[in-house]
């Protein structure tokens, strides 16, 4: 699939090539699971799928996953 929208807030993945590789890695590891939270590459990944769309919120592993899941992140979708 293709990404519809993305917003990076830091330079962890500075180039489009690195960003797409990171996104592909996350998708490959999460698209067949029923879980909504994962720890990948040292980052907390909170995600939700709806039909054929996948929504991801990614943050530091030191952040609270509830912030992305229910506190104004994916919980509002």
QUISULCOR-V505481 format. One record per residue. N is the residue number from 1. RES is the residue in one letter. SS is DSSP state (a for helix, b for strand, c for the rest). PHI is phi in whole degrees, 0 to 359 (999 if undefined). PSI is psi in whole degrees, -180 to 180 (NA if undefined). Layout:
n=N res=RES ss=SS phi=PHI psi=PSI
n=N res=RES ss=SS phi=PHI psi=PSI
This chain:
n=1 res=X ss=c phi=999 psi=174
n=2 res=X ss=c phi=244 psi=151
n=3 res=X ss=c phi=279 psi=142
n=4 res=X ss=c phi=266 psi=-38
n=5 res=X ss=c phi=205 psi=143
n=6 res=X ss=c phi=210 psi=145
n=7 res=X ss=c phi=221 psi=114
n=8 res=X ss=c phi=260 psi=133
n=9 res=X ss=c phi=257 psi=-1
n=10 res=X ss=c phi=214 psi=-175
n=11 res=X ss=c phi=256 psi=30
n=12 res=X ss=c phi=300 psi=-40
n=13 res=X ss=c phi=236 psi=86
n=14 res=X ss=c phi=287 psi=-27
n=15 res=X ss=c phi=254 psi=157
n=16 res=X ss=a phi=299 psi=-35
n=17 res=X ss=a phi=296 psi=-45
n=18 res=X ss=a phi=294 psi=-39
n=19 res=X ss=a phi=297 psi=-47
n=20 res=X ss=a phi=294 psi=-37
n=21 res=X ss=a phi=295 psi=-43
n=22 res=X ss=a phi=298 psi=-46
n=23 res=X ss=a phi=296 psi=-40
n=24 res=X ss=a phi=295 psi=-42
n=25 res=X ss=a phi=299 psi=-46
n=26 res=X ss=a phi=296 psi=-46
n=27 res=X ss=a phi=299 psi=-46
n=28 res=X ss=a phi=299 psi=-31
n=29 res=X ss=a phi=271 psi=-12
n=30 res=X ss=a phi=239 psi=-20
n=31 res=X ss=c phi=291 psi=-15
n=32 res=X ss=c phi=248 psi=15
n=33 res=X ss=c phi=252 psi=157
n=34 res=X ss=c phi=267 psi=-9
n=35 res=X ss=c phi=290 psi=161
n=36 res=X ss=c phi=242 psi=-3
n=37 res=X ss=b phi=226 psi=136
n=38 res=X ss=b phi=218 psi=158
n=39 res=X ss=b phi=244 psi=111
n=40 res=X ss=b phi=227 psi=134
n=41 res=X ss=c phi=53 psi=34
n=42 res=X ss=c phi=76 psi=13
n=43 res=X ss=b phi=241 psi=147
n=44 res=X ss=b phi=274 psi=126
n=45 res=X ss=b phi=243 psi=118
n=46 res=X ss=b phi=249 psi=129
n=47 res=X ss=b phi=215 psi=160
n=48 res=X ss=b phi=211 psi=142
n=49 res=X ss=b phi=242 psi=151
n=50 res=X ss=b phi=216 psi=109
n=51 res=X ss=c phi=57 psi=-102
n=52 res=X ss=c phi=243 psi=19
n=53 res=X ss=b phi=248 psi=141
n=54 res=X ss=b phi=238 psi=131
n=55 res=X ss=b phi=247 psi=129
n=56 res=X ss=b phi=234 psi=138
n=57 res=X ss=b phi=236 psi=124
n=58 res=X ss=b phi=237 psi=134
n=59 res=X ss=b phi=212 psi=179
n=60 res=X ss=b phi=300 psi=147
n=61 res=X ss=c phi=292 psi=-10
n=62 res=X ss=c phi=274 psi=-11
n=63 res=X ss=c phi=281 psi=158
n=64 res=X ss=c phi=280 psi=125
n=65 res=X ss=a phi=295 psi=-22
n=66 res=X ss=a phi=294 psi=-26
n=67 res=X ss=a phi=298 psi=-42
n=68 res=X ss=a phi=277 psi=-30
n=69 res=X ss=a phi=276 psi=-51
n=70 res=X ss=c phi=239 psi=-24
n=71 res=X ss=c phi=272 psi=55
n=72 res=X ss=c phi=97 psi=-1
n=73 res=X ss=c phi=265 psi=-111
n=74 res=X ss=a phi=284 psi=-16
n=75 res=X ss=a phi=296 psi=-19
n=76 res=X ss=a phi=273 psi=-8
n=77 res=X ss=c phi=278 psi=NA
